[in-house]
Amino acid sequence: MKYAELKIGKTVFARLSENEDLLEMVTQVATTAGITAGFFMLIGTLKTAKLGFFHEGKYKVIDIQQPLEIVSCLGNISIKEGKVFPHAHLSVSDEKGRVSGGHAMQGCLIGVTGELVLIETTGCRLFRKSDKKTNLSLLSFSESVPKVRKRRSA
């Protein structure tokens, strides 16, 4: 096991609009807010969902083409290949309350609305590192980011 102790930074709320891609919008909000490490939660509705189930080195795509309620969407923000990267898992329900879940993939389109809460973490850099054994980009940690000392006024 590897771990890093981080501190909470700023919190950003955003409302996602109809037909916006869930992961693209999380990326855009984090990038605009200057958040390169953190975690997020999202609730709302989807028009369509693309979920992944990881098996034998690749994702099997579960494509759901109907209105859905987001039961839970949890994820983290790190850096992958020099860019902000959201990693999320998503549970959705249909009109009868049947729940499906998995890895959130590109193509999850917001329905009526999405309500995002993004919480920055500080004190350590989070990034994704390619792992040949699993064929995944696994979460990695850098050394602690040094604190910036304030200059004393003369």
N, C-alpha and C positions, 0 to 999 in steps of 0.2 A: 504494500500500500504506500502511496505517496500522497502527501497533503501539504497545503499551505494555509497559513492563517492570514486572513484579509480583514480589512475594515470596510464598513459601509460608507459610501460616498453619497452622491446626489441621487434623488429619485425623480424619475420622469414619468408623467402620465401622457398617453396619447390615445386619440380616438381614430380607429381605422375605418375607412369608408367602403361602401359597396364596391365589389369587383376588384379590390386591391388584393394582391398576393400576401398572405400572412407573413411568410419569411422575408420577402422583399421589404415589407414595411417595417418589420422589427429591425432589419439591417439598416434601413434608411434612418429610422429614429435614433438608433444607437450611434450611427456615424455622425448625424447632425448634432447630437448632444455631446459628442466627443467621448463616448463610453466604449472602451475596448475590453473591459472585463466586468462581468456582473451576472445577474440572473433576472429572469422576467416571468410574469404571469399574464395570462390573457384569457378573457371571457368574451362571449358574444355569439354570433351565428356565422355559419358558412353556407355558401351555395353549393360548393363541392369540396371534397377532401381527397388528398392523396396521402396515404399513410404507408409507411414502410415497416416490413418485418424482416429483421436481419437474420439470415441463415446461410451457412456455408460460404461466408466471404462476400455476400452481396445482399441487397435489399429486394425482397419480393414486394411489388407495389400493390396496394389495396386501393382501388379507385372507387370512390363513392360519389355518385352523380345525383344528389338530391339535397334539399334543405336540411341543415343540421344545426343542433345546438352544441356549442362548445361546453362540455362538461368540465374540462380542465385542460389547460395548456401551460406547461412548465418548461423552462429551458434556461440555458446559460449563454453568455456572450464571451467569445474569446477571439483570438486572431488566428486566421488560417491563410497561409500564403500571402501575408502582408495586408489582408483585408479583414474587416469585422465579419465574424461568423456566428450566426445563431444556431444553436443545437436545441431542438425541442421535441418533446413527446406530447401527444395530443389524444384526448378522449372526446368523442362526439356521440350524440344520441340522435336517433331519428324521431319522427312524430309519435312513435309508439313506445319511446323510452329505451329502445334497444341500443346498447352502447358498443362502439368499435373504438379501437385505439391502436396506437403505434407511433413510430418515428414520423414527425411532421416533415413533409417533403414539399418542394416547389409545386404549386398548383392548388394549394388550399386557398380558395377565393372567399373573401369576406362576404357575408350576406348583408343583413341590415346594418350591423355595426360590429366593431371589435374594440374592446377596452383593454389597453396595454398598460402595465405597470412595469417599468424597467428600473432596476436598482443597481447602481454602480458599486463595484468593489475596488479598493485601493490597497497598495502595499505589496503587490506582487503582480507580475505579468502572467496572463493566462494565454496559452496558445495551443494550437493543434499540431501534432507531429505524426507523420505517416508511420504506421506500424505494419510491416510486411507480413507478420504472422497472422494478424486478424483481418488485414485489408481495410482497416479503419484509420481515421485521423483521430488519435487519442489525445485527451486533455493532458497538457504538460504545464509545468510551472517554472518560472525563472527565479533568479535570486530576488530577494526583496528589493523594491525600488527605494533608493535612499531618500530620506526626507530633505526637502529644500529648506535651508536655514534662511530666516529673514535677516536682512541687513539692518543694522542699528542705525538710526538717524544720527547725524553728526551734530 
